[in-house]
Every structure is written in C-alpha cells, then in structure tokens.
C-alpha cells in the first residue's frame, strides 16, 4: 500500500514538474505597453509630472520609437546586403567558418556580460556587521565593491 501511494505521488510530481518549469518568472514577459505605463506612473510620482507633461512625454517616446524601428530595419537590410556580398567572395567552407566564428564571438560576449552582471550583483554586506571593510558607516547595507 505504501509503495502504491509513493509511486502515485512520484508520478504526479513528474507529471507536474514540466508545467511548473514552463511558467515564466513574474515580470519577465510583461507587455511593452504595461511597462511604459508603469514607467510613466513612476515618473509622475517621483517628479510630480502633470497630465500635460505625461502626454508630451508619450508623444516624444512614440516619435523616437518610430525612429528606432526605422533605423533597426535599415541596419538589418545593410547587414543582409553585406552578408550576401561576403558570401559571393568567400568559398562555402570559408563562409560557414565565418558564421561559426561570429556565433562563437556572440556567445563569448554574452558569457562575459553575464559574468559582469554577476559581479555587480554581489551579495549584500550583513546588516549587523559593524566592521565591514567596504565602508566606514556601521549597519549600512550595500553591495560589495
């Protein structure tokens, strides 16, 4: 009887685990409009903006968003054109190797950025530490330098 209950619980845990892992962390896939509204709310509270100022900020942001989209499209077109010209110059093996090198470089940069992010997010000094070497004020929480 115990084995049956144990095996049923194990099967339930195995069945539920993928669904639990598939859920995105809170705040990761937030709609862009929601993020913008939150940003405007924070600015309104912290800077004391009027409704007219918020409206003007939204117009400015919309204008520059259009510029960003346009420049991103131009850059993608230029990159595609460059790649097609490079592909004509190189042999298929050379082109494949170049693409692999590009991918490896991106992975290396991504890993480097992740390491830097880890350094910035070092653990906080203990709140009750009066002899923290990173500052001269006791009982102050901060990130280690």
C-alpha positions in Angstrom: 0.0 0.0 0.0 2.8 2.4 0.9 4.6 1.6 -2.3 1.5 2.3 -4.4 0.9 5.7 -2.7 4.6 6.6 -3.1 4.7 5.6 -6.7 1.5 7.6 -7.4 2.9 10.7 -5.7 6.2 10.3 -7.7 4.3 10.1 -11.0 2.2 13.1 -10.0 5.4 15.1 -9.2 7.0 14.0 -12.5 3.8 15.0 -14.4 3.6 18.4 -12.8 7.3 19.4 -12.9 7.4 20.4 -16.7 4.3 22.6 -16.3 5.9 24.3 -13.3 9.1 24.9 -15.1 7.4 26.3 -18.2 5.9 29.2 -16.2 7.8 32.4 -16.8 9.1 34.3 -13.7 6.9 37.2 -12.7 7.8 40.4 -14.6 9.7 38.7 -17.4 7.2 38.7 -20.3 5.3 41.9 -19.4 3.6 43.7 -22.2 5.5 46.7 -23.6 2.6 49.0 -23.0 2.3 47.9 -19.4 6.0 48.6 -18.9 5.6 52.1 -20.4 2.6 52.8 -18.2 4.5 51.7 -15.1 7.4 53.9 -16.2 5.1 56.9 -16.6 3.5 56.2 -13.2 6.9 56.1 -11.6 8.0 59.4 -13.3 4.7 61.0 -12.3 5.1 60.1 -8.7 8.8 60.8 -8.4 8.9 64.0 -10.5 5.4 65.3 -9.8 4.5 65.4 -13.5 1.3 66.9 -14.7 -1.1 65.2 -17.1 0.1 67.5 -19.9 3.7 66.6 -19.2 2.9 62.9 -19.3 1.1 63.4 -22.6 4.1 65.2 -24.1 6.5 62.5 -22.8 4.3 59.9 -24.5 4.5 61.8 -27.8 8.3 62.1 -27.6 8.6 58.4 -26.8 6.3 57.5 -29.7 8.3 59.7 -32.1 11.7 58.1 -31.1 10.2 54.6 -31.1 9.4 55.1 -34.8 12.9 56.3 -35.5 14.4 53.3 -33.6 12.2 50.9 -35.6 13.2 52.5 -38.9 16.9 52.6 -38.1 16.8 48.9 -36.9 15.2 47.9 -40.3 17.8 49.9 -42.2 20.6 48.2 -40.2 19.1 44.7 -40.8 18.9 45.5 -44.6 22.5 46.7 -44.6 23.7 43.6 -42.7 21.8 41.3 -45.1 23.3 43.1 -48.1 26.8 42.9 -46.6 26.4 39.2 -45.9 25.3 38.4 -49.4 28.3 40.3 -50.8 30.7 38.5 -48.4 29.1 35.2 -49.4 29.9 35.8 -53.0 33.6 36.5 -52.2 34.2 33.5 -49.8 34.0 29.8 -50.6 31.1 27.9 -48.9 33.6 26.4 -46.3 35.0 29.9 -45.5 31.6 31.4 -45.2 30.4 28.6 -42.9 33.5 29.1 -40.8 33.0 32.8 -40.6 29.4 32.3 -39.4 30.6 29.9 -36.7 33.2 32.4 -35.6 30.6 35.1 -35.4 28.4 32.9 -33.3 31.3 31.9 -31.0 32.1 35.6 -30.6 28.5 36.4 -29.6 28.5 33.5 -27.1 31.7 34.8 -25.6 30.4 38.3 -25.3 27.2 37.0 -23.7 29.1 35.0 -21.2 31.3 38.0 -20.4 28.3 40.2 -19.8 26.7 37.5 -17.6 29.9 37.4 -15.5 30.0 41.2 -15.2 26.3 41.1 -14.2 27.2 38.5 -11.5 29.9 40.8 -10.2 27.6 43.8 -9.9 25.0 41.7 -8.1 27.4 40.5 -5.4 25.7 39.7 -2.1 24.9 42.5 0.3 27.1 43.0 3.4 25.5 41.7 6.5 23.2 44.2 8.1 24.6 43.6 11.6 28.2 43.8 10.5 29.9 46.7 12.3 33.3 46.0 10.9 32.6 45.9 7.2 35.8 46.8 5.2 33.8 48.4 2.4 32.5 51.4 4.3 33.0 53.3 7.4 29.4 53.6 8.5 28.2 50.6 10.6 24.8 48.9 10.0 24.6 50.1 6.4 23.6 47.6 3.7 25.3 47.9 0.3 26.7 45.9 -2.5 30.3 44.8 -2.1 32.7 46.7 -4.4 
